[in-house]
């Protein structure tokens, strides 16, 4: 099942272009157009502040690809055919999650190269770099299960964007991806600080040695813990929901 989903990516390269174009656009627009007017707490270049957030945002918007793939399988009756074959009931979802991990690793690699071309770099050794990538993949794994739930409840693949975008956009906008919570109004900064996307972003900024490690709030001081706890919590909630919804498809 993992190979099946990866072959779909190879046969539909336009999907990769669409999902890659958004984070690259944000790097160019925010990094070069608005970057000169942005402030980074504690000093430092805005593009080095921005890139870790773009990595996290790319993991978040991957929900759309996951949900669309699952909704397409449901709409075409593929899942019903799988049930008639001698295969594990869990193969569809675990295969999709594994394919998402491979895809996420390729996306992060491409964005690292793109980031280095615009002046971003990591400064704390290859070990911390790999640990940061591990946190990104953990977040993507959790978001894969969220995407599978959306794909299983969507009436058809065309409505996936209607479900996913209203969730993904506020999560990326009201976070520390583009602006530090300290620069937001008090109530909005509190929401941004507790955002799961902010936790992973702050943690990988610390691991990469990028600017923007500021704030005395509890989430800012315990970002590494939250970068693990939030994905684990999402998996604990959405994995059973995905399994439950998958089983109900046959009723």
C-alpha positions as CSV (number, residue, x, y, z in Angstrom):
1,X,0.0,0.0,0.0
2,X,2.9,2.4,0.7
3,X,4.3,1.7,-2.8
4,X,0.9,2.2,-4.3
5,X,0.6,5.7,-2.9
6,X,4.1,6.6,-3.8
7,X,3.5,5.5,-7.4
8,X,0.5,7.8,-7.5
9,X,2.8,10.7,-6.7
10,X,5.2,9.7,-9.5
11,X,2.3,9.5,-12.0
12,X,0.8,12.8,-10.9
13,X,3.8,15.2,-10.5
14,X,1.6,18.2,-10.8
15,X,0.4,17.4,-7.2
16,X,3.9,17.9,-5.9
17,X,4.2,21.1,-7.8
18,X,1.1,22.5,-6.3
19,X,2.0,21.6,-2.7
20,X,5.6,22.8,-3.1
21,X,4.7,26.1,-4.7
22,X,2.8,27.4,-1.6
23,X,5.7,27.2,0.9
24,X,8.2,28.5,-1.7
25,X,5.9,31.4,-2.5
26,X,5.7,32.2,1.3
27,X,9.5,32.1,1.5
28,X,9.9,34.5,-1.4
29,X,7.0,36.9,-0.5
30,X,7.6,37.1,3.2
31,X,11.4,36.7,3.1
32,X,12.1,39.3,0.4
33,X,9.0,41.5,0.1
34,X,8.0,41.9,3.7
35,X,11.2,40.7,5.4
36,X,12.8,44.1,5.6
37,X,9.9,45.3,7.7
38,X,9.6,42.3,10.1
39,X,11.1,42.3,13.5
40,X,12.7,39.2,15.1
41,X,12.8,39.1,18.9
42,X,16.4,39.1,20.1
43,X,17.7,40.2,16.6
44,X,18.7,38.1,13.6
45,X,17.7,37.7,10.0
46,X,14.1,37.3,9.2
47,X,14.7,34.6,6.6
48,X,16.4,32.4,9.1
49,X,13.5,33.0,11.4
50,X,11.0,32.2,8.7
51,X,12.3,29.0,7.2
52,X,11.7,26.7,10.2
53,X,8.1,27.9,10.2
54,X,7.8,27.2,6.5
55,X,9.0,23.6,7.2
56,X,6.2,23.2,9.7
57,X,3.7,24.8,7.5
58,X,4.5,22.3,4.7
59,X,3.9,19.5,7.1
60,X,0.5,21.0,7.9
61,X,-0.7,21.6,4.4
62,X,0.2,17.9,3.6
63,X,-3.2,17.1,5.2
64,X,-4.8,18.1,1.9
65,X,-2.9,15.5,0.0
66,X,-3.6,12.7,2.5
67,X,-7.3,13.6,2.7
68,X,-7.7,13.8,-1.1
69,X,-6.0,10.4,-1.6
70,X,-8.3,8.7,0.9
71,X,-11.4,10.4,-0.3
72,X,-10.6,9.4,-3.9
73,X,-10.2,5.7,-2.9
74,X,-13.5,5.8,-1.1
75,X,-15.3,7.6,-3.9
76,X,-14.0,5.1,-6.6
77,X,-14.9,2.0,-4.5
78,X,-11.3,1.0,-4.2
79,X,-11.6,0.3,-0.5
80,X,-14.4,-2.1,-1.1
81,X,-12.2,-4.0,-3.5
82,X,-9.4,-4.1,-1.0
83,X,-11.8,-5.7,1.6
84,X,-12.3,-8.6,-0.7
85,X,-8.5,-9.3,-0.9
86,X,-6.4,-11.2,1.6
87,X,-4.8,-8.2,3.2
88,X,-4.8,-6.6,6.7
89,X,-7.6,-4.1,7.4
90,X,-5.0,-1.7,8.7
91,X,-2.9,-1.8,5.5
92,X,-4.7,1.1,3.8
93,X,-4.1,3.6,6.6
94,X,-0.7,2.5,7.7
95,X,0.4,2.4,4.1
96,X,-0.8,5.9,3.6
97,X,1.0,7.1,6.8
98,X,4.2,5.5,5.7
99,X,4.0,7.0,2.2
100,X,3.4,10.4,3.8
101,X,6.6,10.0,5.8
102,X,8.6,9.3,2.6
103,X,7.0,12.2,0.9
104,X,7.5,14.6,3.8
105,X,11.2,13.7,3.9
106,X,11.5,14.6,0.2
107,X,9.7,17.8,0.8
108,X,11.9,18.8,3.7
109,X,15.0,18.0,1.7
110,X,13.8,20.2,-1.1
111,X,13.0,23.0,1.2
112,X,16.3,22.8,3.0
113,X,18.0,23.3,-0.4
114,X,15.7,26.1,-1.2
115,X,16.3,27.7,2.2
116,X,20.1,27.6,1.8
117,X,19.7,29.3,-1.6
118,X,18.0,32.3,0.1
119,X,20.4,32.5,3.0
120,X,19.1,30.1,5.6
121,X,21.4,27.7,7.4
122,X,21.5,25.6,10.6
123,X,24.3,26.3,13.1
124,X,24.3,23.5,15.7
125,X,25.6,20.4,14.1
126,X,24.2,17.6,12.0
127,X,22.9,15.8,15.1
128,X,20.5,18.6,16.0
129,X,19.6,19.0,12.4
130,X,18.5,15.4,12.2
131,X,16.6,15.7,15.5
132,X,14.8,18.7,14.1
133,X,13.8,16.7,11.0
134,X,12.6,13.9,13.3
135,X,10.3,16.4,15.0
136,X,8.9,17.5,11.6
137,X,8.3,13.9,10.6
138,X,6.6,13.2,13.9
139,X,4.3,16.1,13.3
140,X,3.6,14.9,9.8
141,X,2.7,11.4,11.1
142,X,0.2,12.9,13.4
143,X,-1.3,15.2,10.7
144,X,-1.5,12.1,8.4
145,X,-4.1,10.6,10.8
146,X,-6.0,13.9,10.9
147,X,-6.0,13.9,7.1
148,X,-7.3,10.4,6.9
149,X,-10.2,11.2,9.1
150,X,-11.1,14.2,6.9
151,X,-10.7,12.0,3.8
152,X,-13.1,9.3,5.3
153,X,-15.8,11.9,6.2
154,X,-15.6,14.0,3.0
155,X,-18.5,13.3,0.7
156,X,-16.2,13.4,-2.3
157,X,-12.6,14.5,-3.2
158,X,-13.8,17.9,-4.4
159,X,-15.0,18.9,-1.0
160,X,-11.7,18.1,0.7
161,X,-10.3,21.6,0.2
162,X,-13.5,23.0,1.8
163,X,-12.8,21.0,4.9
164,X,-9.0,21.3,5.1
165,X,-8.2,24.9,4.2
166,X,-10.5,26.6,6.8
167,X,-8.6,24.5,9.4
168,X,-5.0,24.7,8.0
169,X,-4.9,28.5,7.2
170,X,-5.8,29.7,10.8
171,X,-3.4,27.2,12.3
172,X,-0.5,28.5,10.2
173,X,-1.5,32.2,10.4
174,X,-2.1,32.3,14.2
175,X,1.2,30.8,15.2
176,X,4.8,31.8,15.3
177,X,5.5,30.7,11.8
178,X,5.5,34.3,10.4
179,X,5.4,36.5,13.4
180,X,6.6,36.0,17.0
181,X,3.6,35.8,19.5
182,X,5.3,38.5,21.5
183,X,4.5,41.0,18.8
184,X,0.8,40.0,18.7
185,X,-2.0,41.4,20.9
186,X,-2.0,39.7,24.2
187,X,-5.0,37.3,23.7
188,X,-3.9,36.4,20.2
189,X,-0.3,35.9,21.3
190,X,-1.5,33.4,23.9
191,X,-3.4,31.4,21.4
192,X,-0.4,31.4,19.0
193,X,1.9,30.3,21.8
194,X,-0.2,27.2,22.5
195,X,-0.7,26.4,18.9
196,X,0.8,22.9,18.1
197,X,2.5,24.4,15.0
198,X,4.3,27.0,17.2
199,X,5.7,24.3,19.5
200,X,7.4,22.4,16.7
201,X,8.5,25.7,15.1
202,X,10.1,26.9,18.3
203,X,11.7,23.6,19.0
204,X,13.4,23.3,15.6
205,X,14.5,26.9,15.7
206,X,16.3,26.1,18.9
207,X,17.8,22.9,17.4
208,X,18.9,24.7,14.2
209,X,20.3,27.7,16.1
210,X,18.0,30.1,14.2
211,X,16.7,33.4,15.6
212,X,13.4,33.8,17.2
213,X,13.9,31.8,20.4
214,X,12.2,34.3,22.8
215,X,9.3,34.6,25.2
216,X,8.9,33.6,28.9
217,X,5.5,31.9,28.6
218,X,5.2,28.2,29.6
219,X,4.8,27.0,25.9
220,X,7.9,28.9,24.8
221,X,10.0,27.6,27.7
222,X,8.8,23.9,27.1
223,X,8.7,23.9,23.3
224,X,10.7,20.7,23.0
225,X,8.3,18.8,25.3
226,X,5.2,20.2,23.5
227,X,6.7,19.4,20.1
228,X,6.5,15.7,21.1
229,X,3.4,15.9,23.3
230,X,1.1,17.6,20.7
231,X,1.7,15.0,17.9
232,X,1.3,12.1,20.3
233,X,-2.0,13.6,21.5
234,X,-3.2,14.1,17.9
235,X,-2.3,10.4,17.1
236,X,-4.1,9.2,20.2
237,X,-7.2,11.1,19.2
238,X,-7.4,10.8,15.4
239,X,-6.0,7.3,14.8
240,X,-8.9,5.6,16.7
241,X,-11.3,8.0,14.9
242,X,-9.8,7.0,11.5
243,X,-10.1,3.3,12.4
244,X,-13.7,3.8,13.6
245,X,-14.7,5.6,10.5
246,X,-13.0,3.1,8.2
247,X,-14.9,0.2,9.8
248,X,-18.2,2.1,9.4
249,X,-17.7,2.4,5.6
250,X,-18.8,-1.2,5.2
251,X,-22.1,-0.7,7.1
